[in-house]
Amino acid sequence: MSETKQLTLPITGMTCANCVATVERNLKKLDGVQSAVVNLSSERATVDFDAAKLALTDVIARVNRAGYGVASGEADLVIKRLSDDNDARRLEKALTKLEGVLEAQVTFTTEKARVKYIPTIITQAELRRAVASAGFEAMELGGEAEDAEAKAREHEINEQRRLLVIGLIFTVPLFLLSMGKDFNLLPAFVYSENTMEGMREAQPWFGWLMLALALPVQFYVGWQYYVGAFKALRNKSANMDVLIVMGSSAAFFYSLPITFGWLMGHVYYETAAVIITLIKLGKFLEARAKGRTSEAIKKLMGLRAKTARVVRDGVETEVPVDDVRVGDVVLVKPGEKIPVDGVVVEGRSAVDESMLTGESLPVEKKPGDPVIGATLNKLGLLKFEATKVGRETALAQIIKLVEDAQGSKAPIQKLADQVSAIFVPIVIGIAALTFAGWYFFGPPLAINSDIDNFTRALINMVAVLVIACPCAMGLATPTAVMVGTGKGAEMGILFRNSEALERAGKVSVVVLDKTGTITKGQPAVTDIVTSDKLTSDELLRLAASVEKGSEHPLGEAIWAEATTRGLILSELAGFKAEAGHGVQAEVDGRSVIVGNKRMFEARGIQLGGLESEVSRLQSEAKTAMLVAVDGQAAGIIAVADTVKDSSKEAIADLHKMDLKVAMITGDNQKTAEAIAKQVGVDTVLAEVLPEGKSAEVKKLQSNVERSTLNVVAMVGDGVNDAPALAQADVGLAIGTGTDVAMAAAPVTLMSGDLRGVARAINLSRKTLGTIKQNLFWAFFYNVVLIPAAALGYLNPMLAAGAMAFSSVFVVSNSLRLRRQKV
């Protein structure tokens, strides 16, 4: 059977939406690739492929062939315990076999290993572990582990900065000389004696000087555009590079025959140089701004502790956090970060988990309680056993979840992708028509004009080529998604993909599960009503003996109450649980049933005088658990679950956002209505069995009365609500710390605070608003300015400036989201 693998590759060299389409198309051509999604903002490609047909090197080779690169890191390791050259070869082989390693070189004489690897697939910590499992010891050169991907991106930004500076050194004097000549501001020796009606011609050497200044800009600073255009055309596509090359080359190569004296006329070297330099400036600013869109991920990565204090063989030693192993006993002093996930074995403390859950109050920790890596130990000394390390920790899972969401495509992006695919060919067509229109049908030029018909047509064509900007369209959605998902992660809201982020903003009805969502999910026994046959303790003892085998929260409440009272529970036989009804077993030779009214009615057990007590307890928002012994009603045990402090405020927040709120529960109608009244819910869906919850959600989705479709969000604990969460348009799981990354819901709220629902919907609305603004600007800009350039209203240099800053505007607008209050 074929094995499907998923790879995430950091792609370099992408500039616009066409680049994304080119990489995607090339990857999909590979035999064995099932899907390929490329994101311009995060500059990553996620590829699902058949491992039997393809290898990592094939995928990288295809990306390179398409004209782009894959960022790689280099690790220099000092290797101890190498005894001879055979050991070096064996280690080299072991490292080369690792997925994500491109090259490995181990030298016995210097005792060093140099490994080239893909940072999104394998980390330096994993390389060191592989060296250790091969029987050697690896020490890193140069201290702390580096973020190889960030280093590759930083190198790219520095390279753009260097080229921009070189471009400015040559372009600024070239522009000033050109303007000075045109406005007769230069010294007299620059001009020739021949003057025509006030127009002064420059000396022939002046044209050569301008050519000397323009050459480095055109073919050194702008070389990457030529390479990009060649590779795009070789792949039968056209991207932004093609437009820049056509526009700047037209101006540059038109000027050459004039400089050589073959033609008369005006040279346009400054136009070609300014186009390239301004676009380089725009790309540099865009790259810097794009770097800031992923700051949330960097913040999350920065939360990790660097070292851990572990006890091994009775000795306390400080080791890098990557070297902590499952089963290690870790010590954490007050004020220190907890390095990895684990379970407390000794000590008591309060832990600040706000950096992960958004919950401001510290959480008490005692032996047996779980702790999460990257959280802060506030008060006491804690000793815990490590249970999850490396990529398994909650923080690592959260980072992966956020990265996956940022790399996914939102449905709203499809329009931009479709337009981008045909955008460049259309622009080239408009440019050709512009040239033809001005050349053959343009208005007659003035008699003393210093340009001819051909030059005028060429200038307007160049303006059209340069003004067109596919970048803004390509960046409109992914940059906003990156900032939105990152901001969500900082607030304890995790979006599994960008589709969930988009859809959450369209929600019109929110369905809340009662137990554990509106209420604390920790029910306690409040009343025990008995018939004359049994004492309250005996009734509780029998019921608790049956519930000992149950995992239901209400059953656990009965069992906990009996334990608190010190009652000795009996062994049970023939335990049977009926979902949504109750449980039954034999205790001390007596048949005991603990369940709801439905269960009693199904068995024909009469309640007698207990009926009125059931109604009273239900009206007080308590759940009445009926107990029958040997087929006779023996009493009622009332269990109540307290409402969370934040529930009422959270539901009020949802109402302020014009959302309808429904509560779904397996509880009886009266109890449910009493709780609904406390918190202000609009609709109550009571007595719904777990398997019936998804059907109720489906009913809400199709609003028969108004013949409209509601967008329904379901909020639950993500365990017994899984079918309903899946049925809803948006499923929000209320998780806590460690299970957060495991939840199958599209949205996870890491703190148990219900107010996170309104925040998630609000953040989604704001992100969606930003995406719409970005798309409007990107389309409006092109729709208005391309015709303006075609009609001759735009100088090519102004066009280049506008084009360079249109994508900077889009990225900057997305970054505004970071400062918005949600």
C-alpha positions, 0 to 999 in steps of 0.5 A, a space after each residue: 500500500 502506498 504511503 502518503 507524506 506531507 512536506 512543508 518547504 520554505 520557498 525563496 524567490 517568489 514575488 507575486 501571485 503568478 509565482 505561486 501559480 507557477 510553483 503550484 503548477 510545477 509541483 502538481 506535474 510531478 507523478 505522485 503529487 496529490 496536492 500542492 498549496 503554495 502561500 505567498 505571504 508565508 512563502 511556504 509550499 505544502 505538498 502531499 505526495 506518494 512516498 513510493 513514487 517521489 523523494 524530497 530531492 525530486 520535489 526540490 529539483 522541480 521547484 528549482 527548475 521552475 525558477 525558485 529556490 528552497 531555503 536550507 540551513 547548515 549545521 556545523 557539529 563537533 562530533 565526539 567518540 569517532 574512533 576511525 574513518 569508518 565511524 565517520 562514513 557510518 555517521 555520514 550514511 545515518 545522517 543522509 538517510 534522515 528525511 529533510 537532510 540534503 547533504 552530510 559531510 563528516 570529517 574524521 580528522 577535524 571531528 566535525 560534521 557539516 549538514 545541509 538540511 531543510 529547516 521546516 522538515 528537521 531541526 538541529 535538535 533532531 540532528 543531534 539526537 540522530 548522532 546520539 542514536 548512532 552512538 556518538 555525541 554532537 556538540 554545536 558550533 557557535 552556541 545557540 541553535 539558529 532558526 535556519 529558515 529565518 536566516 535564509 529570509 534575512 539573507 534575502 532581505 539583506 541582498 535586496 537592501 544591498 541591490 537597492 543601495 547600489 540602484 540608488 547610488 547610480 539612479 539618483 545622479 542619473 535622474 538629476 542629470 536627466 532632469 537638469 538637462 531637460 530644464 537647461 539647468 546644467 553648465 554650458 559645456 554640457 550643451 552643444 552649439 546646435 540649438 533648435 528654437 530654444 531647445 538645447 541639445 547635449 554633447 554626445 558624451 553626455 549620452 554615454 555618461 547616462 548609459 554608463 550610469 544606467 548599465 549597472 542598474 539595468 543588468 546588475 540590480 535588475 538581473 534577477 528580474 531578467 532571470 525570473 522572466 526567463 524562467 517564467 517564460 520557459 515554464 509557459 507562464 508570465 509573471 511580474 518579472 516579465 512586465 518589469 523586464 519588458 517595460 524597463 528594457 523597452 526604455 533602455 534599448 530604445 535609448 541605445 541607437 540614439 546614444 550610438 548616433 544612429 537615430 535622433 531623439 531623446 534618451 530614456 535611461 533614467 526611466 529604465 533605471 528609476 523603474 527598476 530602483 523604485 520596484 526594488 525599493 517596494 520589494 525591500 519594504 514589502 519583504 520587511 513588512 511581510 516579516 512582521 506578519 509572522 511576528 506572532 509565530 516568532 513570539 510563540 517560539 520565543 516563549 520556549 525555555 532554553 534550558 532545563 534542570 533535570 535529575 539523572 542518576 540522582 544528580 541535578 544537571 542543566 541541559 538544553 531543552 532539546 535534550 530533555 527526554 520523556 521520563 526525565 524528572 525536571 526541577 522548576 524554581 519559582 519565577 522560571 519557565 516550565 521547559 516541557 509538558 509533564 505531570 507534577 510529582 512533587 511540590 505545590 505552586 501556582 502557574 501562569 498559563 496566560 501566554 498560551 491560554 489567554 487566562 490571566 489568573 494563575 492555575 494551582 498545581 499539585 502532585 498529579 496535575 499536568 503542566 505545560 511547557 513555556 508557562 511560568 512557575 510563580 510561587 513554589 518549587 515544582 518537580 515534574 516528570 516530562 511526558 511530552 518533549 520536542 515536537 510533541 509539546 503543546 507549544 510545538 503543536 500550537 506553533 504547527 497549528 498556526 503555521 498550517 493555518 497561515 499556509 492554507 488558502 481561504 476561499 475568498 482568495 480563489 477570485 484573486 488566484 483566478 484573475 492573477 492567472 490571466 492578469 499578465 497576458 491581459 496586461 501585455 495585450 493592453 500594452 500592445 493595443 496602447 502602442 498601436 493606438 497611440 502610434 496609428 491613431 494618436 492626436 498629431 504632435 506639436 511642430 516643435 515637439 522633442 519626441 516623435 510618434 513612435 517615442 510617444 507610443 513607446 512611453 505610454 506602452 511602458 507606463 502600462 507594463 509598469 503600472 500593472 501590479 499582480 503582487 497586491 492581489 496575491 498578497 491581499 488575502 494571505 497577509 491578512 490571514 497570517 496576521 489574523 491567525 497570529 493575533 488569535 494565537 496570542 489571545 488563546 484562539 487557534 484557527 485550524 485553517 484560513 477557511 475557519 477564520 473566514 467562515 467564523 465571521 459569517 456566523 449568525 447562530 451560536 449553539 452552546 453545549 451546556 455541560 462544561 461550556 456554559 456550566 463548569 462541568 463539575 456537578 455536585 450533589 445538592 439534595 437527596 430525597 428518599 422514600 420511607 424504605 431507605 435512608 439518604 446515606 443508603 440510597 447514596 451508597 447504592 447509587 454510588 456503587 452503580 455509578 462507580 463504573 460510569 464516566 458521566 459527570 453526573 455519575 462522578 458527582 454521586 460517586 464523589 459525594 459518597 466518597 466525601 461522606 466516607 461511605 463504603 461502596 459495594 462491588 457491582 455485577 452486570 453493569 449496563 449503561 444506556 447513553 442519554 438515559 442512565 445506568 443499571 447494575 446489581 449491588 449486594 444482590 439488589 437490582 439498582 437503576 440510576 437514570 432519568 424519567 425516560 429510563 423509568 417510563 421505558 421500564 414502567 416504573 411509577 414515581 408515585 409521590 416523588 413526581 412533585 419533588 422532581 418538578 421542584 428540583 428541576 425548576 431550581 435548575 437541578 438535574 434530578 437523578 432517579 434511583 430505583 431498587 428492585 423495580 421500585 422508585 426509591 428516591 431522587 439524588 439532585 445534582 447541580 452544575 454551577 454556571 461559569 462566572 463568565 457565561 452571562 457576560 459572554 452571551 451578552 457579548 454575542 447578543 451585542 454582535 446581533 447573534 442568536 444564541 441557543 443552548 443544547 443539553 441532554 437535561 430535561 426542559 425545566 432544568 435547561 430553561 432555569 439555566 437559560 434564564 440565568 444566562 440569557 440564552 434565546 433558544 433552549 434545545 433540551 432532552 437531546 441525546 448525544 447522537 441527536 445533537 448534530 441533527 439539531 444543529 442541522 435543523 438550525 442551519 436551514 431556517 424553514 420559516 425565513 427560507 434562509 440558511 443560517 451559518 451555525 457555530 457549535 461550541 462544545 468540549 470537543 469530546 462527546 460533541 464531536 459529531 455536532 462540531 463537525 456538522 456545524 459550519 464552524 465548530 469551536 472546541 473549548 479546550 484547556 492547555 494540553 489537549 488543545 492541539 488534539 481537538 478536531 474542531 476548526 477553532 479551539 479556545 484554549 482557555 475555558 472562558 466562553 468570552 473567547 467565542 465572541 472574540 473569535 467571531 470578532 477577530 474573524 470579522 475584522 480579518 475578513 474586513 481587512 481582506 476585503 479592503 485589500 482586494 478592493 484596493 488591489 482590483 481598484 488600483 489596477 482597474 483605474 490606473 491601467 486605463 489611465 496609463 493607456 490614455 497617456 496620463 501617467 509617466 512611466 516613472 510615476 507608474 513604477 512608484 505607484 506599482 512599488 507602493 501598492 503591495 506595500 500598502 496591502 501588507 501595511 493594511 494587514 499589519 493594522 490588524 495587530 493593533 486593533 482591539 478585539 
